[in-house]
Amino acid sequence: MDFNQKDGKDGEWLPELPPLPPLPTMPSRQAAQTTTFVSQTPPYVPQTPGASPGQYGRPYVPPASAYRPPQSGAPSKAEARLRRSVRALAVSSALLFVCFLATAIFTAALWVRMEEMPPVSVHTAPPPIAVYITPAPAPTYVPSAVSAPPPPSPGETLSAEEVYSKAAPSVVGIISSSYIGGSTGSGMIISGDGYILTNHHVVDGARDITVLLTSGTELEAELIGSDYLTDIAVIKVSAEGLPAIEFGVSGIMRPGTKCYAIGNPLGMDLQNTFTDGMISAVGRDIVLSDDSRGDILMTVLQTNCAVNPGNSGGPLLDQSGKAIGIVSSKIMGDYTAAVEGLSFAIPMDDAIPVINSLMENGYVKGRPQIGITASEDQFDERTAEAYGVPLGVKIGEVDIDSDAYKKGIRVDDIITHVDGKPVKSIAEINKIKNNFKAGDTLPITVYRRGTVIEYEIVLGDMGPPA
């Protein structure tokens, strides 16, 4: 034994140790594992792949291209898509829940509000505007063409051909144009010097009016007067010797009485179309809707004569060929378009005083008014009982220049009686008021906060339209 090194402690020489044998080569599988998973690589790899035996103790660091360090906890693409879908579903569910919650809160609040409000009823009674009030005093000028005719003689009956031959020359076509469009309608000549009767809605807002005679002659016309409450208008052309239509008596008409209509349905291409039928009802109260002026009550003749838009303003004729009404197709527009055999005409007995006033004054003179407007909060029996008030008409506005205001009638008063008669709608008030004239005194009873007050109101004159 060769002692070639001393111990530093006692100075004795230690024998030289033999060299260590080389470590066995690491299996390829283990080598692959060490090159793939860095976290499993020991500080010193016993055998570096590709090194000669006996080299050890040198750490093996694979090149950057040999592996990609895994990202701890990183999901795969499928897992990422799944997570995004779950998050989107969660957000959508949250939004839906919030919307549902908001809707529920709003509905609950609305329900509470509705419970606090008084019940609103829909009245079947006619709306607040009356149709026609007999003018007073009577006009001093009454053209002979529109004088009320005497009752017809018994047996004065013409055939349909004779009725058409007699009345057709007096029926004209009317073409009106305005800044927003134009319209066509019908009319009837009521005097030889060019006065023509038609509907208000045919010439309402017209800038130019053209009259087409049965002969094909076109004449320019001017508006003399127009009344929207009765849907009657009078225009005039510069001509002489025109064939004027005769007026009949509408008051003697009864359901089943034969009648005819002449007009220009759907335009001038079908000028002077002649249809027949019978009187279906008399004194029929219907509502004419007007977007700018509200609903208007009209009392009309009902017939099953076929009329269409364009017939407006034409005559409804009796069996003697006399005009007993003014056809108003506009009223038909308030009903379902599919309805057939349901037509209306303004009774000539009601139209004659309006025509005379329009020809003389340009408006209906002497039409009375109280000076009030009904509130939108109409009362029915249920509402009146809920509030502990009598049934009547609640006042929404009072004209400060009216006698009603001067006598003390105020907003929110409830009119219970007019002329001693109970009322529950503005239409009923107008029906009673229509029996009076401007300047007359009308008794009115109102209820105000537990007190019943009687008034004597002097009716005012509505005057010309604004």
Secondary structure by P-SEA (a helix, b strand, c coil): cccccccccccccccccccccccccccaaaaaaaaccccccccccccccccccccccbbbbcccccccccccccccaaaaaaaaaaaaaaaaaaaaaaaaaaaaaaaaaaaaaaaaccbbbbbccccccccccccccccccccccccccccccccccccaaaaaaaccccbbbbbbbcccccccbbbbbccccbbbbbbccccccccbbbbbccccbbbbbbbccccccccbbbbbccccccbbbbbbbccccccccccccccccccccccbbbbbbcccccbbbbbbbbccccbbbbbbbbbcccccccccccccccccccccbbbbcccccccccccccbbbbcccccaaaaaaaaacccccccccccccccccccccaaaaaaacccbbbbbccccccccccccccccccccccccccccccaaaaaaaaaaccccbbbbbbbbcccbbbbbbbbbbbbcccc
